[in-house]
Amino acid sequence: MARVVHSYDDPERFVAGTVGEPGARTFFLQARAGHRLTSVACEKEQVMALAERLDVMLDEVARRFDRDPVAASGVDDTAPLEQPIEEEFRAGTMTLAWEADAERVVIEVFAVVTGDPAELEESDPVAAAMESDDAEVFVVRITEEQARAFARRAVALVASGRPSCPFCGRPIDADGHICPRANGYRRHLPE
C-alpha cells in the first residue's frame, strides 16, 4: 500500500480547533485550500508543543538571518473548524522545518502507526513505526505570518479549556478533582 500524503502549499487556512466541551474535547489540525479540507486529530499537548516550537523556530530564523520577527498583521482567525470534520488519521510524530529558499515553515504530521508488536523491530519500535512506508502524512507549507497566527490561536485554544490546579497542575473539573498534593482531599476552584 502506498503512502497517502495530504499536502498543502500556502493553504487558505491552517488552524487548530476543537470539538466538544472542555474536559471532553477532541483537538484537530485543519487545512483548507479551495474545496479540499483535511482534518487530523491530535492531542492537546501536541497542539501546544507545535505552537511553542513554531515561536522558538521563527525567533531563531529572525536572529540567524538578521531580520525583524514577523509582526502580527490583520485579524486573527477565530472562526470554528470548517465542516464536515472528518478525521483523516490520528497524529503521531510531528516534524517542523524552515525552507530558507521559499521562506516557508514546513509542518509534517505522521499518522500513528499500529500493528502487531511482534512485527516491529524489538530494538527500536519507535523508529520502526516512524519509517512505515504506508503511514499517512499531513504536510503543510505556510508563511511566517500564518505560522505566528497559528501559534497564537493554538495557545488561546489550549488556555480556553479547564483551569489548572494551582497545586498539582492537573485540570480541574466543575466538581473539583482529587489532588495528589492534598493527600487525597478533593480540591475546588477558589471562589
C-alpha positions as CSV (number, residue, x, y, z in Angstrom):
1,M,0.0,0.0,0.0
2,A,1.4,3.4,-1.0
3,R,1.8,6.3,1.5
4,V,-1.1,8.8,1.4
5,V,0.2,12.4,1.5
6,H,-2.2,15.2,2.3
7,S,-0.1,18.2,1.1
8,Y,-0.9,21.9,1.3
9,D,1.3,24.6,-0.2
10,D,0.2,28.0,1.1
11,P,-3.3,26.9,2.2
12,E,-6.0,29.5,2.6
13,R,-6.5,28.3,6.2
14,F,-4.4,26.3,8.6
15,V,-5.7,26.2,12.2
16,A,-6.0,24.2,15.4
17,G,-9.5,23.7,16.7
18,T,-11.6,21.5,19.0
19,V,-14.9,19.7,19.0
20,G,-16.7,19.1,22.4
21,E,-16.7,20.7,25.8
22,P,-13.7,21.3,28.0
23,G,-12.6,18.1,29.6
24,A,-14.0,16.1,26.7
25,R,-12.6,18.0,23.7
26,T,-11.0,16.4,20.6
27,F,-8.3,18.6,19.1
28,F,-7.8,18.8,15.4
29,L,-5.3,20.4,12.9
30,Q,-7.2,21.5,9.8
31,A,-6.1,22.9,6.5
32,R,-8.2,24.1,3.6
33,A,-7.3,25.1,0.0
34,G,-10.2,25.6,-2.3
35,H,-12.7,22.8,-1.8
36,R,-10.0,20.5,-0.3
37,L,-10.3,20.1,3.5
38,T,-8.1,17.9,5.7
39,S,-8.6,17.3,9.5
40,V,-6.2,15.4,11.6
41,A,-7.0,14.5,15.2
42,C,-4.3,15.2,17.8
43,E,-3.7,15.6,21.5
44,K,-3.9,18.9,23.3
45,E,-0.2,18.6,24.3
46,Q,0.8,18.2,20.6
47,V,-1.0,21.4,19.7
48,M,0.7,23.3,22.5
49,A,4.1,21.8,21.7
50,L,3.7,22.7,18.0
51,A,2.7,26.3,18.9
52,E,5.7,26.7,21.2
53,R,8.2,25.2,18.8
54,L,6.9,27.4,16.0
55,D,7.5,30.6,18.0
56,V,11.0,29.4,19.0
57,M,11.9,28.4,15.4
58,L,10.7,31.7,13.9
59,D,12.6,33.7,16.6
60,E,15.7,31.7,15.7
61,V,15.1,32.3,11.9
62,A,14.8,36.1,12.6
63,R,18.0,36.0,14.7
64,R,20.1,34.0,12.2
65,F,19.0,35.9,9.1
66,D,19.2,39.3,10.9
67,R,15.5,40.1,10.3
68,D,12.8,41.6,12.4
69,P,10.4,39.0,13.7
70,V,7.2,39.0,11.6
71,A,4.7,41.2,13.4
72,A,1.0,40.4,13.7
73,S,-1.0,41.9,10.9
74,G,-4.6,41.6,10.2
75,V,-7.2,39.9,12.3
76,D,-6.6,36.5,13.8
77,D,-8.7,33.6,12.6
78,T,-11.1,32.8,15.5
79,A,-13.7,31.0,13.4
80,P,-14.6,27.4,14.3
81,L,-13.3,24.4,12.4
82,E,-14.9,24.0,9.0
83,Q,-17.5,21.3,8.4
84,P,-17.6,18.5,7.8
85,I,-14.9,17.4,10.3
86,E,-13.8,14.0,9.0
87,E,-10.7,12.7,10.8
88,E,-8.2,11.5,8.2
89,F,-6.0,9.9,10.9
90,R,-4.7,10.5,14.5
91,A,-1.4,12.4,14.7
92,G,1.7,10.7,15.9
93,T,5.1,12.1,15.2
94,M,5.4,15.8,14.0
95,T,8.3,17.5,12.4
96,L,9.0,21.2,11.9
97,A,11.4,22.8,9.4
98,W,12.3,26.1,7.7
99,E,12.7,26.2,3.9
100,A,15.1,29.1,3.6
101,D,14.8,29.4,-0.2
102,A,11.0,29.6,-0.2
103,E,10.8,31.3,3.2
104,R,8.2,28.8,4.4
105,V,7.6,26.8,7.5
106,V,7.0,23.1,6.8
107,I,5.0,21.1,9.2
108,E,4.7,17.3,8.8
109,V,2.3,15.3,10.8
110,F,2.6,11.5,10.6
111,A,-0.2,9.1,11.4
112,V,0.1,6.9,14.5
113,V,1.2,3.5,13.2
114,T,-0.3,0.5,14.8
115,G,0.4,-3.1,14.1
116,D,1.4,-6.4,15.6
117,P,4.2,-5.7,18.1
118,A,6.0,-8.9,17.0
119,E,6.4,-7.4,13.5
120,L,8.0,-4.2,14.8
121,E,11.7,-4.2,15.5
122,E,12.4,-5.2,19.0
123,S,15.5,-3.0,19.2
124,D,13.7,0.3,18.3
125,P,9.9,0.0,17.9
126,V,9.5,3.8,17.7
127,A,11.9,4.0,14.7
128,A,10.2,1.1,13.0
129,A,6.8,2.8,13.4
130,M,8.1,6.1,12.1
131,E,9.7,4.5,9.0
132,S,6.5,2.7,7.9
133,D,6.0,3.3,4.1
134,D,2.2,3.1,4.3
135,A,1.6,5.6,7.1
136,E,-0.4,8.7,6.1
137,V,1.2,12.1,6.4
138,F,-0.2,15.6,6.5
139,V,2.3,18.2,5.1
140,V,1.6,22.0,5.3
141,R,3.9,24.8,3.9
142,I,2.9,28.2,5.4
143,T,4.3,31.7,5.6
144,E,5.9,33.1,8.8
145,E,2.8,35.2,9.3
146,Q,0.5,32.2,9.0
147,A,2.7,30.3,11.5
148,R,2.6,33.1,14.1
149,A,-1.2,33.3,13.7
150,F,-1.5,29.5,14.1
151,A,0.6,29.7,17.3
152,R,-1.4,32.5,18.8
153,R,-4.7,30.7,18.1
154,A,-3.3,27.4,19.4
155,V,-2.1,28.9,22.7
156,A,-5.5,30.6,23.2
157,L,-7.3,27.4,22.3
158,V,-5.4,25.3,24.9
159,A,-5.9,28.1,27.5
160,S,-9.7,28.1,27.0
161,G,-10.0,24.6,28.5
162,R,-10.4,23.6,32.1
163,P,-8.4,25.6,34.6
164,S,-5.3,24.0,36.1
165,C,-4.9,23.2,39.8
166,P,-2.5,25.7,41.3
167,F,-1.0,22.9,43.4
168,C,-0.5,19.9,41.0
169,G,-1.1,21.5,37.6
170,R,-3.7,18.9,36.6
171,P,-7.1,20.1,35.1
172,I,-9.9,20.8,37.5
173,D,-13.4,19.6,36.5
174,A,-16.5,21.5,37.5
175,D,-16.9,19.2,40.5
176,G,-13.2,19.6,41.5
177,H,-10.6,16.9,41.4
178,I,-8.6,14.7,43.8
179,C,-5.3,16.5,44.1
180,P,-2.3,14.3,44.8
181,R,-0.7,17.2,46.6
182,A,-3.7,17.4,49.0
183,N,-3.3,13.8,50.3
184,G,-6.5,12.6,48.6
185,Y,-8.8,15.5,49.5
186,R,-10.9,17.0,46.8
187,R,-9.9,20.5,45.7
188,H,-12.2,23.0,44.2
189,L,-11.6,26.2,42.4
190,P,-11.4,29.2,44.7
191,E,-14.5,31.4,44.6
